[in-house]
Amino acid sequence: MAALLRFIFVMTMFFCAATRASAADLKQSLQHYFSGSAIQFGYGGGTSSNNPRVELTIHYCRSGLYYSSGQSCRPNLIASGYQCTPMQDAGRWHLVVQSGQALMQWRSNSSGPGSLPIFVSANGAVVDQRGNSFYRVGAAQCR
């Protein structure tokens, strides 16, 4: 019985160490992916006023600041086509990994805090919970 308990204890400690290591590796990998990069990110279907298509370019500065610009487009109810509105934002960003789950957290200068779960798919793509990809498009242009 003592040997079984010792085995369970050792395996539990091994599992905990592996989880911490993989969480640290995940955070380091994602930090490297975002920090200093300009990222294109889009979400929404653009099918209605309640589901606009949003396309952003976000500059993730190594200092922890971010700057974003893009547009939100929705169907034009009066004329055919889409009505697009420009968007801009700035604030602070950081990554958190808890229980193996990565979260991009930010505090916008205009709208306050927010967060978004981040995943690394089997093919190595960085995506949100709906499968929308984050594409690196160059170096961040930081002020």
C-alpha positions as CSV (number, residue, x, y, z in Angstrom):
1,M,0.0,0.0,0.0
2,A,2.8,2.4,0.9
3,A,4.5,1.6,-2.5
4,L,1.2,2.4,-4.3
5,L,0.8,5.7,-2.5
6,R,4.5,6.6,-3.2
7,F,3.9,5.8,-6.9
8,I,0.7,7.9,-7.0
9,F,2.6,10.8,-5.3
10,V,5.5,10.6,-7.7
11,M,3.2,10.4,-10.8
12,T,1.2,13.4,-9.5
13,M,4.4,15.4,-9.0
14,F,5.6,14.4,-12.5
15,F,2.2,15.4,-14.0
16,C,2.2,18.8,-12.2
17,A,5.8,19.5,-13.3
18,A,4.9,18.6,-16.9
19,T,1.8,20.8,-16.8
20,R,3.8,23.8,-15.5
21,A,6.5,23.2,-18.1
22,S,4.0,23.0,-20.9
23,A,2.1,26.1,-19.6
24,A,5.4,28.0,-19.5
25,D,6.3,26.8,-23.0
26,L,2.9,27.8,-24.3
27,K,3.2,31.3,-22.8
28,Q,6.7,31.7,-24.1
29,S,5.7,30.5,-27.6
30,L,2.7,32.8,-27.8
31,Q,4.6,35.8,-26.3
32,H,7.2,35.3,-29.0
33,Y,4.5,35.1,-31.7
34,F,2.7,38.3,-30.7
35,S,5.4,40.5,-29.1
36,G,6.8,43.0,-31.6
37,S,4.5,41.7,-34.4
38,A,1.8,43.3,-36.5
39,I,-1.1,40.8,-36.6
40,Q,-4.1,40.7,-38.9
41,F,-7.2,39.3,-37.2
42,G,-10.8,39.1,-38.5
43,Y,-14.1,37.8,-37.0
44,G,-17.8,37.9,-37.6
45,G,-19.8,37.0,-40.6
46,G,-20.9,40.4,-41.9
47,T,-24.4,39.0,-42.4
48,S,-26.4,41.5,-40.3
49,S,-26.2,44.5,-38.1
50,N,-25.7,42.2,-35.1
51,N,-22.9,40.2,-36.8
52,P,-20.6,42.7,-38.6
53,R,-17.4,41.5,-40.2
54,V,-14.5,43.1,-38.3
55,E,-11.0,43.2,-39.8
56,L,-8.1,44.5,-37.7
57,T,-4.4,45.0,-37.8
58,I,-3.0,45.0,-34.3
59,H,0.5,46.1,-33.4
60,Y,1.6,44.3,-30.3
61,C,4.5,46.3,-28.9
62,R,7.2,44.6,-26.8
63,S,6.5,47.3,-24.2
64,G,3.1,45.8,-23.5
65,L,1.2,48.5,-25.5
66,Y,-0.9,47.8,-28.6
67,Y,-2.3,49.9,-31.4
68,S,-5.1,48.7,-33.7
69,S,-6.9,49.9,-36.7
70,G,-9.3,48.4,-39.1
71,Q,-13.0,48.4,-40.0
72,S,-16.4,47.0,-39.2
73,C,-18.6,46.2,-42.1
74,R,-22.3,45.3,-42.2
75,P,-24.9,45.0,-44.9
76,N,-26.3,48.3,-46.0
77,L,-30.1,48.0,-45.5
78,I,-31.0,50.9,-47.9
79,A,-28.6,50.3,-50.8
80,S,-26.9,47.2,-52.0
81,G,-23.4,46.4,-50.7
82,Y,-21.8,47.0,-47.3
83,Q,-21.5,49.9,-45.0
84,C,-18.0,50.0,-43.3
85,T,-17.0,52.1,-40.3
86,P,-13.3,52.7,-39.5
87,M,-12.0,51.5,-36.1
88,Q,-9.0,52.5,-34.0
89,D,-7.9,51.6,-30.5
90,A,-4.9,51.5,-28.2
91,G,-4.1,50.2,-24.8
92,R,-2.1,47.6,-22.9
93,W,-1.9,43.8,-23.6
94,H,-0.5,40.7,-21.9
95,L,-0.8,36.9,-22.2
96,V,-1.9,34.7,-19.3
97,V,-1.8,30.9,-19.2
98,Q,-4.0,29.2,-16.6
99,S,-4.6,25.4,-16.5
100,G,-3.1,25.0,-20.0
101,Q,-5.4,27.7,-21.5
102,A,-3.9,30.8,-23.0
103,L,-5.8,34.1,-22.7
104,M,-5.0,37.4,-24.5
105,Q,-6.0,40.1,-22.1
106,W,-6.1,43.8,-22.8
107,R,-7.1,47.1,-21.3
108,S,-8.3,49.4,-24.0
109,N,-7.9,53.2,-23.5
110,S,-11.4,53.7,-24.8
111,S,-13.5,50.7,-23.7
112,G,-11.9,49.1,-20.7
113,P,-10.7,45.5,-20.2
114,G,-11.3,42.4,-22.3
115,S,-9.9,38.9,-22.9
116,L,-9.9,36.3,-25.6
117,P,-9.0,32.6,-25.4
118,I,-6.1,31.7,-27.7
119,F,-5.4,28.3,-29.1
120,V,-2.6,26.7,-31.2
121,S,-4.1,24.3,-33.6
122,A,-2.6,21.0,-34.7
123,N,-1.0,22.6,-37.7
124,G,0.6,25.3,-35.6
125,A,-1.9,28.1,-36.5
126,V,-2.7,30.6,-33.7
127,V,-6.5,30.9,-33.6
128,D,-9.4,32.1,-31.3
129,Q,-12.1,29.8,-30.0
130,R,-14.1,30.0,-33.3
131,G,-11.1,29.2,-35.4
132,N,-10.4,32.7,-36.6
133,S,-6.6,33.0,-37.3
134,F,-4.1,35.5,-36.2
135,Y,-1.7,36.2,-39.1
136,R,1.7,37.8,-38.6
137,V,2.1,40.5,-41.3
138,G,5.4,42.1,-40.2
139,A,6.9,44.0,-37.4
140,A,4.8,46.1,-35.1
141,Q,4.9,49.9,-35.7
142,C,5.1,51.2,-32.1
143,R,5.1,54.8,-31.1
